[in-house]
Amino acid sequence: MQNWKKKIMILGLAVSLGAGSLYGCENAQEEEHTENTEGLEETGKNADETTEETSEDSSLSEEKPETVQAEHPQFVSDGIRKVVLVENGEEIFKLSNEPAGYKMDFDYWEILNPYDETVTVNTETMYELFDVLCGLDFQAPVAVDAEMDTGIADSTTSITLDFVDTMDSTKAKQTDYADKTATILLGNEDGAGNRFAAVEGYEDQIYKLSASTIDSIFGLDPFYYILKIPVLINIETVERIDIQVGEKSYEMQVDAAKGEYRLGKKEVEKAKFTTLYQEICGIMLADEAEKEKITKEGDPELEITFHRNSEKYPKIQMSYYMYDETYDLVDVNGNSYFLVKAEDVENLIKSVKKTF
């Protein structure tokens, strides 16, 4: 398998995040692109392409169809559109492809459990998971003794997959939505390193899956599958950014289509505006917050609100609160999952004050 690297398009420029580059998974014949490991570097090209991809007027290629239950699910990595893991009756992980006109295509992916739609997925690690899932085989049921307790009948652990019904990777990539779905019920181990499984609705057909593979899937770390930035917001969808530092307020205004940029009431060159914007978007996530230590008492040290240029696009508010001597807690639209380095927040505050 080779990886092809997708660049994050922010500000109508090509930018890449060195601490968490975006990748997609392709077949071996796909050409591997050169990796840019310099954080938030402007390249100045592909701006027109970015604008086209993220335009408010852009539309998805097809309407979302109803998914049909698959009897013998078979799929390629590029065709998977949703993964849901349920363990002992509790949903522990949900990753879904959620296209939207204000997003770039690689930003369609969302981890809705245990996080939410504001978390950006690292597509390189996501496709590692998809490759593992593609190794599950549901084409040849096995013979099972009638007295064997497979555990399927009472199973409360499952993997649900929505996918495009094709083994053609190129066709899968060109198809926005899944048209097939399958819930894999997981039963008991067979004593030989395998685990009994069946496709829901077709429980009379029993399969054996590697127990170690199933354990690796259910033992995943959700933090591993996210891009280590608080949010990914394309400048093409932004109208105004409000910044609050203590009692001091700052305002950034942008009309990317017209090439107009303002800091407060002063019109500025694009380079000055985009430098600060990149710093705002460039703070990296350092770790997950411990739930028992999450407190948001008092005012945040720094609060940044992105107002979008269409009511169709959600407003995003990021707030940074003191967590301990090393880290700050970042809150995005009321959800607090992650930590950033307190030093990075302090440096951003200094940059804001210096720029204005």
N, C-alpha and C positions, 0 to 999 in steps of 0.2 A: 504494500500500500504506500502510495506517495501522498503528501499533503500539498495543497495549494493554498497560498496565503492570501487572504482578503484584507485589504487595507480599510481602516476605519475612516469614513468620510465625515469630517467635521469642518465647518466653516466654508464649505464649498471648495476645500482643498483636500489633497490626499494626505492623511496623517496616519501614523502607525504608533501603537503603544508598545514600547519595548518590554514592559513588564507583563504584557498579556496580549500577544498578537492574536489576530483572528484567523482561523484556519477552516478549511472545508475538507471533506474526505472525498477523494475521487478514485476511479479505477487506475490501474497501473499505467495506462497509456496516456493519462493526463500529464501535461507539462508542469513541472514544479517551478514555481516562481521564486524569485530571490527574496530572502527574508530581510526586512529592514529592522534592525534592532535598536535604532536610536529613538528614544522616547519622544513622541509628539513632534516629529520633524516635518516641517512644511516641504512639500515637493512641488506644489504649484501646478500640478497637472491633473487631468481627469476631473477638473472642476465642472465642466459642462455635463459630463456623464453623471456626476454626483447629483447635480441639480435635477437632471431628468429622473433619476431613480427615486428622489425624495420629494418630488413636486407634489403639491396638494392635488393636482389634477391627475396624477398617475393613478392607474387602476390595475387591479390584479387580473391575471390572464383568464380567469374562469370563475364561475360561481361555485360556491361550496356545495358539494354533493352530499347526499346521505350515505353513510358508511354501511356496508353490507358485511354480515358475519362471514368470516372465512373458515372453511372446514380444515384445510391444510395450509395454514399461513406460510407464505414464502415471500421474501422481500430483500431489497438491497439497502445498504446504509443510506443512500441518497433518497430512498423512498419513505423512510420513517418520518412520521409527522407528530406522533405523541407516544410517550412512555409513562405508564402509571404503575408504581409498585405498591402493593398492599401486603402487609405482613401481619399475620394474626388478626385480621379484620381491620387493621388501621392503615390508612394511606400514609406512606412514609416519603414518597417522592413522586413528583409529577412534573414532567418536562413536555412542553407543547409548542408547536409552531403556530404562531398567531400573527398572520400577515396584517399590516395596516399601512395606509397610504403615507403616514408621516414617518415611517421607519425605513431604514435601509434593509435589503433582503437578509443580510446575515444577522440583523437585530430582531428578526421575527421570532426568534426562539426565546421562550420564557420558562423559568423554573417557578411554577405556581405553588409548589409545596416542596420544601418548607419555607420558601421565600414568597415573592410576589412578582407582578408583571414589570416592576421597575428594575429588576435584577437582569443584567446583561450576561448572556451565556457565552462561555468560551467554546467556540465551535470545534476547535482542535480536540479538546478532551471529550466533548460530546460525541464526536464521531468514533472515538476509541470505544465508548460504551456501545454505540450502534454496531460496530464491528463484532463485538462480543455477542450481541443479540442476534446478529445475522448467522452466527454459528449454531443457533438452536434449530434442530431439524424436526419438522412435523410432517414428513412425507411418508414414513414407513412405521406404522404402529407395530408394537411388539406383542407376542402372545403372553398372556398372564394367566396363571392358574386361577380358577374360579374362586378358590378359597383364600387367595392372597389378598391381604388388606393393603390396598394401594394408598388409601388415605384421600383419594380424590373426592369421594362422596361428601366428606366433611371438611373439605379444604377451605381455609380462610386466608390463604396466601396465594397471590396471583401476580401475573405480569400482563398488563393490557397494552396492546400496541395498535395504533392506527397507522396505516401505511398505504402507499400507492401500489396498486396491484400490477406490478411489472418487475421483471428482472433486468430490464434495460436501464442502466444507470443514467444515460443521457435523457431518456424519456421521463424518468423519475424526477430529475432535476428541473425539467421544464413544466412539471405539474405542481400546482400550488397546494392542492388539497388531497387528503387521503380519501380513498373510496372503499377501503376494506378495513375491518377491525377484527381483533381476536383477543380474547382473554385466556391466558394460559393458567390453568389451575395446577398448583403444585402440591403433591401428596407426600407420602413417606419415602424414606430411602430404602433401597432394595438390598442393602448389606454388601453391595459390591461397588460402592462408589458412585452410584447413580440415584436419581430421584425420579419417582413416577410423576408423570404430567399428563394433562389432557386439555384439549381445547373446549372451552365452555360451550355447551350445546351439542357436543359430540363426545360425551364422556365415555362412550363405549369403546373409543379408540385410545389406547394407552401408549404413551411414549416413555422412553427413559432418557433423562438429561443428566449431564455431568453434575454431581452434587457440588463439586468445587467451583464450577462455573456459576451455578445458582448462588452459592455463598458469596462469590465475588460481586455479583450484581446487587444483591441485597445488602452487602457491606459497603456500598459506595459512600463516599463523603461528598455531600452536595456542594460544599465550598470549593472542591476541586473542579467543579463544572462551571464555575462562573468566571467571567472576565473581571479582573481585580480593579474595577473602577466603580464608584457609587452609582452613576447613571451615565447613559450614552444619549446625548441630545444633539441632533444635527442643527447647525446654525440656520439652515434654510427654513426651519419651523419656529424660530425664535423671533419675538418682537421686542421684548424688553427683559432685562435682568435686574432685579432689585437685590442689593447687597446690604446687609445690616451687620455692623460691627459695634457692639455695645449700643450706645445711643446715637451713633453716627450712621447715616444712610447714604448709599451711593446708588446711582442708576446708570445702566448701560442700555442704549437703544440701538437697534440694528434693523436695516432693511437690506438684506443680502441681495435681493433681486436688483435693487437700484444702486447697490454699492455704497450705502450711506451708513456711517458709524458715528455714534455719539457717546461720550463719557460725560455724564451730567448734561449740561446745556451746550457743551463744546463739541463741535464736529471734529473728528480726528481721522488720521490716516488708518487705513485698514490694518496695517502691520501692528500699530500700537494696540488697537482693539483686540485683534486676534491673539496677540501675545498674552494678554490678560485672560482671554477666554480659554486659551489652552491651559493656562495655569489652574483655572477654576476646574476644568474637566480632567486635569492631570493628576490629582491626588489619588493615590492608590490604596486599595484596601489591604490591611495588614493581617487581619485575623477576624474570626467570629467573636462576637461579644458573648460573655457568659450571662445567661438570662437572669440569674440571681443578682448580678452586679449592675444591671441596667437601671439607671436612674436619669431622669431628665428634669431635675429640679432647677428652678430659676431660668434665666434667659440663656440662650445658647451663646457660645463665644463668637460664632459666625453663622449667619443665615443667608442662603442664596435662593432666590425664587425665579424660576424661568417662566415667563409669560409667553405663550405661543401666539402665532399669528393666525390661528384658526380655532374656533370653538370645538372643532373635531379633535383637537390635540390636547392631551391632558396637561394641566399646569403641574410643574414639578418644584417641590420645595426641599432643599437640603439644609439640615441644621446640624451643627457640630457642637457637642457637649463634652465637658471634661469627664474623663472616665477614670484615669489614674495618672501617674507621673509620666508614663510613656505614651499612652494612647488617648485619643478622643473617640467618642461614640458618634457615628454618623447616622442621622435620622432622615429617611426619605419618605415624604408624604405620610408621616406618622409611624412608619415602620423602622425599627432599630434592630438590625441584624449584625452589623459589622463595625470594626474598629479601623481607624487610620492613625498614623503617627501624629502625635500632638505637635511635633516639630514642623511637619508639613503644613498643618493648619496655621501655625504661627507665621510661617514664611509666606503663605498665601495672604494672610491679613496684612503683612508688611507690603506685599506687592500691590494690593488694592490701594492702600494709603499712598504709596509712592506714585502709582499710576494716575491717581486723581489729583 
